[in-house]
Amino acid sequence: MTQQQVMDDLADPRKPIRHADLMQLSGMARSEAAGVMSSWVGVSAARKSELIERMVEMAEENIELDFSGVLRACLRDAHAGVREKAALGLWDSDDRSIVRPLVELLGGDPSSSVRAAAATTLAKFAEMAGEGRMTKRDVQRIRGALLAVIEREDEEIETRRRAIESVAAFDSDRVRSIISQAYGDADVRLKQSAIYAMGRSSDERWLPTVLRETRSEDAAMRFEAATACGLLGDDDMTPHLINMLNDEDSQVQLAVVRALGVIGGDLARRALMQAIRLGDDAVEEAAEEALALIEFDEDPLGLRVD
């Protein structure tokens, strides 16, 4: 089967999406990916969205697959839903060439959902910037675009909150002020994002606030607080998280389990082993994954002999 036949089959909504066909989209150069998009001009947004979802799933299961070329090309698709899925699908990529198109989407895409997706994915590059893995020009570009969106008075709340979560990786008085203002906002969505941003900032000054929100009456706030505990990675958080393992909200329980896996240590390990016996399948699976993460962090080369 020729490559054109493969592209035609993938574009045809009447035909099933075959794993082998999608494999051919992995590792494509920019020019090749542009050719794919040209051949898909008349393809429905629903079909392209489905293809993107399948590519993202495959890449999560096999780290050797790289669909960033095609996903990057999809950022210029005529359909907002396709651009949104493509932007979110690039979350795991560390290709610096993606920064500029994401910044352009964030600053000027007519769809607020696309702008929010771009802000979300820029978080990965903001973290890389904080680790010194980005050029000075890219650092300025990312930080400037995120701050501009946050301070834009007519910006949609969803885009602003995702930008706040992403800009938290840049430690500065201005960013800390933004987080504080969001936490004090009357809109609970901004307050939730502020808690998450506190975790992503890795700034221990937020510890008392995060711990206070672990006892919030709002399940969404407890969820963000548990997540922030894991991101802050402080061992002192472990007892507070253990107290949350029996939370009445299942999503909060999962957030707690994941946070314990990130923090690690003997106390967290014992708590996770207890969580496996709670009788909830989702919690059990998450606890097993968290324990595996702890074991890997403590013995990445698998040299320990029990």
Secondary structure by P-SEA (a helix, b strand, c coil): ccaaaaaaaaacccccccaaaaaaaccccaaaaaaaaaaaccccaaaaaaaaaaaaaaaaacccccaaaaaaaacccccaaaaaaaaaaacccccccaaaaaaaaacccccaaaaaaaaaaaaaaaaaaaaccccaaaaaaaaaaaaaaaacccccaaaaaaaaaaacccccaaaaaaaaaaaacccaaaaaaaaaaaaaaccccaaaaaaaacccccaaaaaaaaaaaaaaccccaaaaaaaacccccaaaaaaaaaaaaaaccaaaaaaaaaaaacccaaaaaaaaaaaaaaaaaacccccccc
